[in-house]
């Protein structure tokens, strides 16, 4: 069996393969409610053979949305539309995961295809963002209000209540979003966190909120189900959050009940120059896996079956998360199985007439 199609055991959950749909915002919700677009978009990736389907950054408060069109889970009203999606995903042999998020100072921005930059004005349906310090992400973004300690406590509780709703909605994996320049990452990075209290300054203080959120979520998330944390391994700028800090953070998260670190990068500095290329973030996932002794996932410009197989075979990561490649081809896992001569990943019965043909299917590219 290829490594890509080996099961991945995480607590009592056994993922059928090592392919996960990376959370990708769709900017298609109203009042945070999932709809038919989300069902078809996410469901098609489950039909396509991904073992884990992680839905987009889902806001734990209305003010925590990146855009007004983001998914949310800040009220019980959000549960039923999400249940519809998790039921379908599991009917296809996959598992559904949710990324719990708060955008912090990057909240209340425009959907990307509107070609507008910066913050959405209150008069246009936006709201005032908050963050660790009164430092805007860019000159086009609103200056956030610095959270006081009481408000920080409210954020922690918002994550807890969101996790409880996620469980009620049928999700089997919860992921705390502490990457890409959003609120929990903002507290981690000295670029966005210039506080002088117990949540700023030293490494121990900057990681405090993430540790508190993680510990609190783990308390309400069932012990038999896995908990992930997504991190940005580096800010890609001098004096920002760095890979050494990421490894030490992973060491601190493991005893709190975290099962996998989902390793990405960037997002805090608007002027960062990121040297992208095939698998450009995999080295960070490898460091976390080997130096912190915890399972890791890798993401970023992974496009070919042999590339994903090599990452797993050489012990660089335990899970392959695909984003844009699965937008281009929802059936990438099925094509990858064919390319790797892997027979444990069958096509859906409804599609067998297309899967079995005389000419070979294309190589994933």
C-alpha positions as a Python dict, from the first residue, in 0.01 Angstrom:
ca = {
    (1, 'X'): (0, 0, 0),
    (2, 'X'): (122, 351, -77),
    (3, 'X'): (180, 579, 220),
    (4, 'X'): (-71, 830, 83),
    (5, 'X'): (-352, 579, 117),
    (6, 'X'): (-260, 431, 452),
    (7, 'X'): (-511, 501, 730),
    (8, 'X'): (-412, 763, 987),
    (9, 'X'): (-511, 676, 1341),
    (10, 'X'): (-578, 979, 1563),
    (11, 'X'): (-718, 878, 1899),
    (12, 'X'): (-1024, 663, 1815),
    (13, 'X'): (-1069, 817, 1471),
    (14, 'X'): (-915, 635, 1177),
    (15, 'X'): (-888, 852, 867),
    (16, 'X'): (-913, 630, 558),
    (17, 'X'): (-613, 800, 393),
    (18, 'X'): (-361, 1081, 444),
    (19, 'X'): (-534, 1336, 216),
    (20, 'X'): (-721, 1627, 373),
    (21, 'X'): (-907, 1919, 224),
    (22, 'X'): (-738, 2229, 361),
    (23, 'X'): (-979, 2492, 496),
    (24, 'X'): (-1059, 2736, 216),
    (25, 'X'): (-1289, 3034, 263),
    (26, 'X'): (-1573, 3047, 12),
    (27, 'X'): (-1713, 3391, 105),
    (28, 'X'): (-2060, 3259, 27),
    (29, 'X'): (-2256, 3266, 354),
    (30, 'X'): (-2522, 3503, 480),
    (31, 'X'): (-2520, 3573, 854),
    (32, 'X'): (-2265, 3292, 884),
    (33, 'X'): (-2510, 3022, 773),
    (34, 'X'): (-2398, 2733, 551),
    (35, 'X'): (-2600, 2683, 235),
    (36, 'X'): (-2622, 2472, -81),
    (37, 'X'): (-2291, 2607, -212),
    (38, 'X'): (-2107, 2476, 93),
    (39, 'X'): (-2284, 2139, 73),
    (40, 'X'): (-2189, 2084, -291),
    (41, 'X'): (-1840, 2233, -263),
    (42, 'X'): (-1742, 2029, 42),
    (43, 'X'): (-1943, 1722, -51),
    (44, 'X'): (-1776, 1693, -389),
    (45, 'X'): (-1435, 1671, -224),
    (46, 'X'): (-1563, 1385, -7),
    (47, 'X'): (-1696, 1212, -319),
    (48, 'X'): (-1354, 1274, -473),
    (49, 'X'): (-1182, 1060, -211),
    (50, 'X'): (-1034, 1293, 51),
    (51, 'X'): (-1020, 1121, 389),
    (52, 'X'): (-1075, 1441, 588),
    (53, 'X'): (-1272, 1745, 475),
    (54, 'X'): (-1190, 2052, 683),
    (55, 'X'): (-1437, 2333, 627),
    (56, 'X'): (-1331, 2693, 600),
    (57, 'X'): (-1232, 2923, 887),
    (58, 'X'): (-1558, 2935, 1082),
    (59, 'X'): (-1600, 3238, 1302),
    (60, 'X'): (-1660, 3186, 1674),
    (61, 'X'): (-1814, 3535, 1697),
    (62, 'X'): (-1987, 3753, 1439),
    (63, 'X'): (-1708, 4008, 1480),
    (64, 'X'): (-1450, 3735, 1422),
    (65, 'X'): (-1539, 3687, 1055),
    (66, 'X'): (-1277, 3776, 797),
    (67, 'X'): (-1550, 3905, 566),
    (68, 'X'): (-1924, 3953, 612),
    (69, 'X'): (-1969, 3645, 390),
    (70, 'X'): (-1774, 3399, 609),
    (71, 'X'): (-1921, 3092, 777),
    (72, 'X'): (-1995, 3122, 1147),
    (73, 'X'): (-2075, 2907, 1445),
    (74, 'X'): (-2151, 3173, 1706),
    (75, 'X'): (-2514, 3066, 1757),
    (76, 'X'): (-2720, 2748, 1771),
    (77, 'X'): (-2886, 2856, 1448),
    (78, 'X'): (-2568, 2758, 1266),
    (79, 'X'): (-2579, 2393, 1377),
    (80, 'X'): (-2848, 2244, 1153),
    (81, 'X'): (-2712, 2371, 817),
    (82, 'X'): (-2371, 2231, 913),
    (83, 'X'): (-2523, 1896, 1015),
    (84, 'X'): (-2651, 1856, 661),
    (85, 'X'): (-2293, 1885, 535),
    (86, 'X'): (-2129, 1657, 791),
    (87, 'X'): (-2391, 1386, 727),
    (88, 'X'): (-2317, 1386, 355),
    (89, 'X'): (-1940, 1388, 402),
    (90, 'X'): (-1956, 1084, 629),
    (91, 'X'): (-2194, 906, 390),
    (92, 'X'): (-1905, 913, 140),
    (93, 'X'): (-1660, 745, 377),
    (94, 'X'): (-1478, 1063, 480),
    (95, 'X'): (-1478, 1261, 804),
    (96, 'X'): (-1569, 1625, 855),
    (97, 'X'): (-1352, 1869, 1046),
    (98, 'X'): (-1405, 2234, 1133),
    (99, 'X'): (-1156, 2516, 1168),
    (100, 'X'): (-1257, 2741, 1459),
    (101, 'X'): (-1138, 3094, 1395),
    (102, 'X'): (-1136, 3459, 1493),
    (103, 'X'): (-992, 3709, 1246),
    (104, 'X'): (-893, 3975, 1500),
    (105, 'X'): (-751, 4284, 1334),
    (106, 'X'): (-802, 4127, 989),
    (107, 'X'): (-1179, 4106, 1038),
    (108, 'X'): (-1438, 4302, 842),
    (109, 'X'): (-1257, 4295, 508),
    (110, 'X'): (-1391, 4267, 155),
    (111, 'X'): (-1443, 3934, -24),
    (112, 'X'): (-1138, 3900, -253),
    (113, 'X'): (-1320, 3896, -587),
    (114, 'X'): (-1470, 4240, -518),
    (115, 'X'): (-1126, 4391, -588),
    (116, 'X'): (-1154, 4621, -290),
    (117, 'X'): (-883, 4645, -29),
    (118, 'X'): (-875, 4702, 343),
    (119, 'X'): (-1163, 4717, 587),
    (120, 'X'): (-1534, 4723, 508),
    (121, 'X'): (-1680, 5046, 652),
    (122, 'X'): (-1953, 5013, 911),
    (123, 'X'): (-2190, 5195, 673),
    (124, 'X'): (-2129, 4920, 414),
    (125, 'X'): (-2197, 4632, 655),
    (126, 'X'): (-1862, 4614, 831),
    (127, 'X'): (-1768, 4649, 1196),
    (128, 'X'): (-1482, 4766, 1415),
    (129, 'X'): (-1211, 4496, 1450),
    (130, 'X'): (-1018, 4409, 1765),
    (131, 'X'): (-676, 4260, 1830),
    (132, 'X'): (-397, 4224, 2084),
    (133, 'X'): (-273, 4580, 2019),
    (134, 'X'): (-395, 4890, 1837),
    (135, 'X'): (-184, 4815, 1529),
    (136, 'X'): (-347, 4790, 1186),
    (137, 'X'): (-251, 4510, 949),
    (138, 'X'): (-186, 4765, 672),
    (139, 'X'): (-256, 5134, 603),
    (140, 'X'): (-578, 5023, 427),
    (141, 'X'): (-706, 4835, 730),
    (142, 'X'): (-884, 4985, 1029),
    (143, 'X'): (-685, 5024, 1351),
    (144, 'X'): (-817, 4755, 1589),
    (145, 'X'): (-925, 4808, 1945),
    (146, 'X'): (-688, 4636, 2187),
    (147, 'X'): (-870, 4365, 2381),
    (148, 'X'): (-869, 4397, 2758),
    (149, 'X'): (-840, 4091, 2980),
    (150, 'X'): (-1216, 4059, 3027),
    (151, 'X'): (-1264, 4060, 2650),
    (152, 'X'): (-987, 3803, 2613),
    (153, 'X'): (-1182, 3581, 2851),
    (154, 'X'): (-1490, 3626, 2631),
    (155, 'X'): (-1289, 3515, 2328),
    (156, 'X'): (-1182, 3198, 2508),
    (157, 'X'): (-1541, 3120, 2596),
    (158, 'X'): (-1650, 3188, 2238),
    (159, 'X'): (-1409, 2918, 2119),
    (160, 'X'): (-1544, 2679, 2381),
    (161, 'X'): (-1907, 2736, 2284),
    (162, 'X'): (-1817, 2705, 1917),
    (163, 'X'): (-1650, 2368, 1984),
    (164, 'X'): (-1963, 2247, 2161),
    (165, 'X'): (-2176, 2350, 1864),
    (166, 'X'): (-1930, 2187, 1624),
    (167, 'X'): (-1971, 1859, 1810),
    (168, 'X'): (-2350, 1891, 1793),
    (169, 'X'): (-2317, 1955, 1419),
    (170, 'X'): (-2139, 1621, 1369),
    (171, 'X'): (-1778, 1723, 1321),
    (172, 'X'): (-1518, 1463, 1418),
    (173, 'X'): (-1210, 1689, 1408),
    (174, 'X'): (-1176, 2037, 1557),
    (175, 'X'): (-893, 2265, 1450),
    (176, 'X'): (-800, 2582, 1637),
    (177, 'X'): (-689, 2843, 1385),
    (178, 'X'): (-372, 3016, 1506),
    (179, 'X'): (-222, 3099, 1167),
    (180, 'X'): (-234, 3340, 873),
    (181, 'X'): (-230, 3657, 1077),
    (182, 'X'): (-565, 3603, 1250),
    (183, 'X'): (-633, 3671, 1616),
    (184, 'X'): (-448, 3386, 1789),
    (185, 'X'): (-151, 3429, 1554),
    (186, 'X'): (-163, 3804, 1622),
    (187, 'X'): (-104, 3730, 1988),
    (188, 'X'): (187, 3497, 1900),
    (189, 'X'): (373, 3744, 1680),
    (190, 'X'): (570, 4038, 1822),
    (191, 'X'): (484, 4225, 1501),
    (192, 'X'): (119, 4251, 1601),
    (193, 'X'): (141, 4202, 1979),
    (194, 'X'): (305, 4485, 2170),
    (195, 'X'): (117, 4437, 2496),
    (196, 'X'): (284, 4487, 2833),
    (197, 'X'): (61, 4261, 3039),
    (198, 'X'): (46, 3884, 3082),
    (199, 'X'): (-41, 3838, 2715),
    (200, 'X'): (250, 4023, 2559),
    (201, 'X'): (626, 4063, 2558),
    (202, 'X'): (792, 3730, 2636),
    (203, 'X'): (740, 3410, 2440),
    (204, 'X'): (552, 3261, 2737),
    (205, 'X'): (316, 3556, 2748),
    (206, 'X'): (255, 3569, 2372),
    (207, 'X'): (158, 3201, 2356),
    (208, 'X'): (-64, 3226, 2665),
    (209, 'X'): (-393, 3291, 2484),
    (210, 'X'): (-348, 3006, 2238),
    (211, 'X'): (-264, 2766, 2520),
    (212, 'X'): (-571, 2880, 2714),
    (213, 'X'): (-798, 2846, 2412),
    (214, 'X'): (-657, 2502, 2331),
    (215, 'X'): (-687, 2374, 2687),
    (216, 'X'): (-1042, 2505, 2717),
    (217, 'X'): (-1152, 2356, 2385),
    (218, 'X'): (-993, 2021, 2473),
    (219, 'X'): (-1198, 2013, 2792),
    (220, 'X'): (-1525, 2010, 2596),
    (221, 'X'): (-1402, 1820, 2289),
    (222, 'X'): (-1447, 1443, 2343),
    (223, 'X'): (-1133, 1258, 2443),
    (224, 'X'): (-1189, 1002, 2168),
    (225, 'X'): (-1179, 1269, 1896),
    (226, 'X'): (-868, 1451, 1768),
    (227, 'X'): (-785, 1817, 1809),
    (228, 'X'): (-562, 2003, 1559),
    (229, 'X'): (-397, 2344, 1579),
    (230, 'X'): (-303, 2531, 1262),
    (231, 'X'): (3, 2755, 1294),
    (232, 'X'): (208, 2978, 1071),
    (233, 'X'): (561, 2852, 1121),
    (234, 'X'): (714, 3186, 1028),
    (235, 'X'): (609, 3543, 956),
    (236, 'X'): (879, 3554, 685),
    (237, 'X'): (1012, 3884, 820),
    (238, 'X'): (1292, 3970, 1059),
    (239, 'X'): (1192, 3991, 1426),
    (240, 'X'): (862, 3817, 1357),
    (241, 'X'): (735, 3478, 1472),
    (242, 'X'): (988, 3213, 1367),
    (243, 'X'): (1030, 2835, 1317),
    (244, 'X'): (1219, 2784, 1645),
    (245, 'X'): (926, 2936, 1835),
    (246, 'X'): (688, 2717, 1636),
    (247, 'X'): (868, 2400, 1743),
    (248, 'X'): (865, 2507, 2108),
    (249, 'X'): (497, 2600, 2083),
    (250, 'X'): (421, 2254, 1944),
    (251, 'X'): (602, 2101, 2241),
    (252, 'X'): (375, 2300, 2474),
    (253, 'X'): (57, 2210, 2283),
    (254, 'X'): (113, 1835, 2283),
    (255, 'X'): (53, 1777, 2657),
    (256, 'X'): (-265, 1986, 2633),
    (257, 'X'): (-419, 1716, 2416),
    (258, 'X'): (-337, 1839, 2067),
    (259, 'X'): (-298, 1551, 1823),
    (260, 'X'): (-166, 1720, 1508),
    (261, 'X'): (-5, 2052, 1418),
    (262, 'X'): (-126, 2178, 1080),
    (263, 'X'): (175, 2377, 958),
    (264, 'X'): (138, 2672, 723),
    (265, 'X'): (316, 3011, 721),
    (266, 'X'): (280, 3386, 680),
    (267, 'X'): (-15, 3619, 714),
    (268, 'X'): (91, 3866, 982),
    (269, 'X'): (309, 4101, 778),
    (270, 'X'): (153, 4264, 473),
    (271, 'X'): (498, 4328, 323),
    (272, 'X'): (642, 3979, 372),
    (273, 'X'): (828, 3831, 77),
    (274, 'X'): (743, 3460, 75),
    (275, 'X'): (966, 3229, -133),
    (276, 'X'): (692, 3006, -267),
    (277, 'X'): (761, 2688, -459),
    (278, 'X'): (659, 2320, -460),
    (279, 'X'): (629, 2203, -100),
    (280, 'X'): (784, 2524, 30),
    (281, 'X'): (636, 2481, 380),
    (282, 'X'): (707, 2111, 424),
    (283, 'X'): (1041, 2171, 597),
    (284, 'X'): (854, 2340, 883),
    (285, 'X'): (615, 2046, 922),
    (286, 'X'): (915, 1813, 929),
    (287, 'X'): (1080, 2011, 1207),
    (288, 'X'): (761, 2008, 1415),
    (289, 'X'): (717, 1635, 1364),
    (290, 'X'): (1073, 1540, 1448),
    (291, 'X'): (1170, 1799, 1710),
    (292, 'X'): (840, 1834, 1897),
    (293, 'X'): (743, 1468, 1866),
    (294, 'X'): (391, 1534, 1745),
    (295, 'X'): (208, 1447, 1423),
    (296, 'X'): (215, 1720, 1162),
    (297, 'X'): (30, 1815, 847),
    (298, 'X'): (179, 2003, 555),
    (299, 'X'): (20, 2230, 297),
    (300, 'X'): (129, 2455, 13),
    (301, 'X'): (188, 2390, -358),
    (302, 'X'): (159, 2013, -328),
    (303, 'X'): (19, 1911, -666),
    (304, 'X'): (142, 1565, -767),
    (305, 'X'): (78, 1221, -626),
    (306, 'X'): (447, 1130, -625),
    (307, 'X'): (530, 1453, -443),
    (308, 'X'): (274, 1379, -169),
    (309, 'X'): (390, 1018, -147),
    (310, 'X'): (753, 1127, -110),
    (311, 'X'): (668, 1367, 175),
    (312, 'X'): (503, 1087, 370),
    (313, 'X'): (754, 816, 280),
    (314, 'X'): (1047, 1030, 402),
    (315, 'X'): (875, 1119, 729),
    (316, 'X'): (833, 1490, 664),
    (317, 'X'): (466, 1492, 767),
    (318, 'X'): (178, 1263, 858),
    (319, 'X'): (-101, 1433, 665),
    (320, 'X'): (-115, 1605, 326),
    (321, 'X'): (-350, 1902, 310),
    (322, 'X'): (-448, 2018, -37),
    (323, 'X'): (-606, 2351, -117),
    (324, 'X'): (-596, 2502, -467),
    (325, 'X'): (-524, 2165, -627),
    (326, 'X'): (-854, 2034, -492),
    (327, 'X'): (-1031, 2342, -629),
    (328, 'X'): (-892, 2257, -971),
    (329, 'X'): (-967, 1886, -936),
    (330, 'X'): (-1207, 1762, -664),
    (331, 'X'): (-1121, 1405, -770),
    (332, 'X'): (-746, 1442, -719),
    (333, 'X'): (-737, 1161, -458),
    (334, 'X'): (-899, 917, -701),
    (335, 'X'): (-663, 1017, -979),
    (336, 'X'): (-368, 990, -739),
    (337, 'X'): (-474, 637, -641),
    (338, 'X'): (-478, 535, -1005),
    (339, 'X'): (-138, 688, -1068),
    (340, 'X'): (10, 511, -764),
    (341, 'X'): (-162, 182, -860),
    (342, 'X'): (-345, 197, -530),
    (343, 'X'): (-659, -18, -532),
    (344, 'X'): (-780, 62, -181),
    (345, 'X'): (-938, 388, -301),
    (346, 'X'): (-1233, 292, -526),
    (347, 'X'): (-1435, 529, -739),
    (348, 'X'): (-1796, 581, -629),
    (349, 'X'): (-2027, 324, -784),
    (350, 'X'): (-2213, 601, -962),
    (351, 'X'): (-1893, 697, -1147),
    (352, 'X'): (-1755, 353, -1230),
    (353, 'X'): (-1856, 379, -1595),
    (354, 'X'): (-1609, 669, -1624),
    (355, 'X'): (-1340, 522, -1403),
    (356, 'X'): (-1298, 195, -1589),
    (357, 'X'): (-1188, 267, -1941),
    (358, 'X'): (-923, 147, -2183),
    (359, 'X'): (-709, 459, -2177),
    (360, 'X'): (-530, 551, -1851),
    (361, 'X'): (-651, 846, -1652),
    (362, 'X'): (-433, 1152, -1647),
    (363, 'X'): (-148, 1197, -1404),
    (364, 'X'): (-226, 1449, -1126),
    (365, 'X'): (-38, 1767, -1217),
}
